[in-house]
């Protein structure tokens, strides 16, 4: 099943995602479980959690000391490679930093954070969620022409699928810490 196919009207996950305003990480986790070949029916959040009990907690970013755990969990489940920028956009004393690049004809898991404690290291390993930090996890597909489709959810707005955007420069992520997991070619 494809990512978009898994959330179509009438599919178990599509029905769940339209009936409940799922948290962002929960929607992404459910879709990736579908991609890994598990299709709970009836589809409930508890059924997805029970289907992949080791994957579920990090996929839903339950640990404040592991803000990038959704990307690591997705990579452990499906494979892929991920890129990270501690601060997209303008930085004091540094050049303008672009968002991590997307790969054409591929799906990506994107995590963005504002207000993380970035730690002393170069990469994401010592980043930590602190009070006031906000984050979001979503899926993006870039087609051959560079046109992007975004699949996301939130407890405030529910499921949203938008097409027609692009991923250029900072991709609208100025001021965010951003991680992008490029999923393997076989993830449709």
C-alpha positions in Angstrom: 0.0 0.0 0.0 1.2 3.5 -0.7 1.5 6.3 1.9 -1.4 8.2 0.3 -3.4 5.0 -0.2 -3.1 4.2 3.4 -5.0 7.3 4.4 -7.7 7.3 1.7 -11.3 7.6 2.7 -12.7 4.2 3.6 -9.3 2.6 4.6 -9.0 1.7 8.2 -6.2 4.3 8.8 -8.0 6.9 6.7 -11.1 6.4 8.8 -9.2 6.7 12.0 -7.2 9.8 10.9 -10.5 11.6 9.9 -12.4 10.6 13.0 -9.7 11.6 15.5 -7.4 14.6 15.4 -4.2 12.6 15.8 -1.0 14.1 17.1 1.5 14.7 14.3 3.9 11.9 15.4 1.1 9.4 15.9 -0.2 9.9 12.3 3.3 9.5 10.9 4.0 6.4 13.1 0.7 4.8 12.0 1.5 5.4 8.3 5.0 4.0 8.6 3.6 0.9 10.4 1.3 0.4 7.4 4.4 0.8 5.1 6.2 -1.8 7.1 3.4 -4.3 6.3 1.2 -4.2 9.4 -2.4 -3.2 8.8 -4.5 -3.2 12.0 -8.2 -3.6 11.4 -10.0 -2.1 13.2 -7.4 0.7 13.1 -7.1 2.3 16.6 -4.1 4.1 18.1 -3.8 1.3 20.7 -3.8 -1.3 17.9 -0.9 0.4 16.1 1.0 0.8 19.4 0.5 -2.9 20.1 1.6 -3.9 16.6 5.0 -2.3 17.0 5.6 -1.9 20.8 9.4 -1.2 20.5 8.9 1.3 17.7 5.9 3.2 19.2 7.4 5.2 22.1 10.3 6.7 20.2 8.2 7.3 17.1 5.9 9.4 19.3 8.8 11.3 20.9 8.0 10.4 24.5 11.5 11.1 25.8 12.5 14.8 26.3 16.1 13.9 25.9 15.5 12.3 22.5 13.7 15.0 20.4 14.8 13.4 17.1 13.5 9.9 18.1 10.8 9.9 15.5 13.4 10.0 12.8 15.6 7.4 14.4 12.6 5.1 14.9 11.5 5.6 11.3 15.0 4.8 10.1 15.1 1.6 12.3 11.7 0.5 10.9 12.1 1.3 7.2 15.7 2.4 6.6 16.9 5.6 4.9 19.3 8.4 5.7 18.8 11.6 7.6 20.2 15.1 7.5 20.1 17.7 10.3 20.4 21.5 10.6 20.6 22.9 14.1 19.2 26.3 13.0 17.8 27.0 9.6 17.9 30.6 8.3 20.0 33.5 9.6 22.4 32.9 12.5 24.6 35.4 14.3 28.1 35.2 12.9 27.3 32.5 10.4 26.2 32.2 6.8 22.5 31.7 5.9 21.7 28.0 6.5 19.3 26.2 4.2 16.8 23.5 5.2 18.1 20.0 4.6 17.5 19.0 1.0 14.8 16.6 -0.2 15.3 13.9 -2.9 13.1 13.9 -5.9 10.6 11.0 -6.2 11.0 10.1 -2.6 9.1 10.3 0.7 10.6 12.0 3.7 9.9 12.2 7.4 10.5 15.8 8.5 10.8 16.9 12.2 11.1 20.5 13.1 11.7 22.1 16.5 11.7 25.6 17.8 13.3 26.3 21.2 15.3 23.1 21.7 18.3 23.0 24.0 20.9 22.3 21.3 23.7 21.1 23.6 27.4 21.5 22.9 28.0 19.0 20.2 27.8 19.5 16.4 24.9 17.1 15.7 21.6 16.2 17.2 22.8 13.6 19.7 22.8 16.0 22.7 19.7 18.1 21.8 17.0 18.2 24.4 13.4 19.3 24.7 13.0 22.1 27.3 10.0 24.0 28.5 8.5 26.1 25.8 10.0 24.1 22.9 7.5 23.2 20.2 7.9 20.5 17.5 6.1 19.0 14.5 6.6 15.8 12.5 5.1 15.2 9.0 5.7 13.5 5.7 6.7 15.2 2.5 6.9 13.7 -1.0 8.9 15.6 -3.7 8.0 14.6 -7.2 10.2 14.7 -10.3 9.3 18.3 -11.0 10.1 19.4 -7.4 6.5 19.7 -6.4 5.8 18.7 -2.8 2.9 16.9 -1.2 2.7 17.2 2.6 0.8 14.8 4.9 0.3 16.0 8.4 -2.0 16.0 11.4 -2.3 17.9 14.7 -4.7 17.7 17.6 -6.0 21.1 16.7 -6.5 20.7 12.9 -6.6 16.9 12.3 -5.4 15.3 9.0 -4.3 17.5 6.2 -2.9 16.6 2.8 -1.7 19.5 0.7 0.0 19.5 -2.7 1.6 22.1 -5.0 4.3 23.5 -2.7 8.0 23.5 -3.1 11.0 22.9 -0.9 13.4 25.7 -1.8 16.0 27.6 0.4 14.8 27.5 4.0 11.5 25.9 2.9 9.7 28.2 5.4 11.6 26.7 8.3 13.5 29.8 9.4 14.4 29.7 13.1 13.7 25.9 13.4 16.0 23.0 14.1 15.2 20.5 11.3 15.8 16.9 10.6 14.8 15.1 7.4 14.8 11.4 6.9 14.8 10.4 3.3 13.0 7.1 3.1 14.2 4.3 0.8 13.1 4.2 -2.9 10.7 1.3 -2.3 8.5 3.4 0.1 5.7 4.6 -2.0 
